[in-house]
């Protein structure tokens, strides 16, 4: 039986690009997650949406992932897994967090 909606057991969850966010420092983008991204304790984190914030400047080069609302409002400033200093790619941070990225 072939079920097109079935997910392979080893398939990664998806982070789908929604939109660029304006009026913020750096390059922030909103993503919708197909599975929650838990914080480092494994308890809290992002249920459905994250903002990935990239800064490439003279004092900091970093890409951080934060839990967010559907509107792109950051709901907690606690960095989520995948956040890193020294990288400047939204997709790389999400891949490091275990997601396939659809832009």
C-alpha positions as CSV (number, residue, x, y, z in Angstrom):
1,X,0.0,0.0,0.0
2,X,1.5,3.4,-1.0
3,X,0.6,6.3,1.2
4,X,1.9,9.6,-0.2
5,X,1.4,11.3,3.2
6,X,3.4,8.7,5.1
7,X,6.7,10.0,6.5
8,X,9.8,7.8,6.4
9,X,11.0,7.0,9.9
10,X,14.4,8.7,9.3
11,X,13.0,11.8,7.6
12,X,14.0,15.1,9.1
13,X,11.4,17.6,10.2
14,X,10.9,20.6,7.9
15,X,11.6,24.3,8.5
16,X,9.6,26.3,5.9
17,X,10.6,29.9,5.1
18,X,7.6,32.2,5.7
19,X,9.0,35.7,5.3
20,X,11.7,38.3,5.9
21,X,11.1,40.5,9.0
22,X,11.6,44.2,8.8
23,X,12.4,46.8,11.4
24,X,15.0,44.7,13.3
25,X,18.7,44.6,13.7
26,X,20.3,42.1,11.4
27,X,18.6,39.9,8.9
28,X,15.7,38.1,10.6
29,X,13.5,35.5,8.9
30,X,10.4,33.7,10.1
31,X,10.2,29.9,9.6
32,X,7.3,27.4,10.3
33,X,8.4,24.1,11.8
34,X,6.8,20.7,11.1
35,X,8.0,19.5,14.5
36,X,8.8,21.4,17.7
37,X,12.4,22.6,18.4
38,X,13.1,22.0,22.1
39,X,15.5,24.1,24.1
40,X,18.7,22.7,25.4
41,X,16.9,21.2,28.4
42,X,14.5,19.4,26.1
43,X,11.5,21.0,27.7
44,X,10.6,24.5,26.3
45,X,11.3,26.0,23.0
46,X,9.4,26.6,19.8
47,X,6.3,24.7,19.0
48,X,5.6,25.9,15.5
49,X,7.5,29.1,14.6
50,X,11.0,30.4,14.9
51,X,12.8,33.6,14.0
52,X,16.4,33.0,12.7
53,X,18.4,36.1,13.2
54,X,21.7,36.6,11.3
55,X,24.2,39.3,12.2
56,X,27.5,39.8,10.2
57,X,29.3,42.8,11.6
58,X,32.6,44.0,12.9
59,X,31.8,43.0,16.5
60,X,29.7,39.9,16.0
61,X,29.1,37.2,13.4
62,X,26.3,35.0,14.6
63,X,23.1,33.2,13.6
64,X,20.6,32.6,16.4
65,X,17.3,30.8,16.5
66,X,14.5,32.0,18.8
67,X,10.9,30.8,19.5
68,X,8.3,33.1,17.9
69,X,4.7,33.7,17.3
70,X,3.0,33.2,13.9
71,X,3.4,37.0,13.4
72,X,7.2,36.8,13.9
73,X,7.3,38.2,17.4
74,X,10.1,36.6,19.4
75,X,8.5,35.0,22.4
76,X,11.7,34.2,24.3
77,X,15.3,35.4,24.0
78,X,16.6,32.0,25.0
79,X,18.7,30.7,22.1
80,X,17.5,27.4,20.7
81,X,19.7,24.5,19.4
82,X,21.3,25.4,16.1
83,X,22.2,28.9,17.2
84,X,25.9,29.6,16.6
85,X,28.6,32.2,16.6
86,X,30.7,32.4,13.5
87,X,28.1,31.3,10.9
88,X,25.9,33.7,8.9
89,X,23.5,31.4,7.2
90,X,19.9,30.9,8.3
91,X,19.6,27.5,6.6
92,X,22.9,26.3,8.1
93,X,21.6,27.0,11.7
94,X,18.3,25.2,11.0
95,X,20.1,22.2,9.4
96,X,22.4,22.1,12.5
97,X,19.2,22.0,14.6
98,X,18.1,18.9,12.6
99,X,15.7,20.4,10.0
100,X,15.5,20.2,6.3
101,X,15.0,23.8,5.0
102,X,12.4,24.7,2.4
103,X,12.8,28.3,1.1
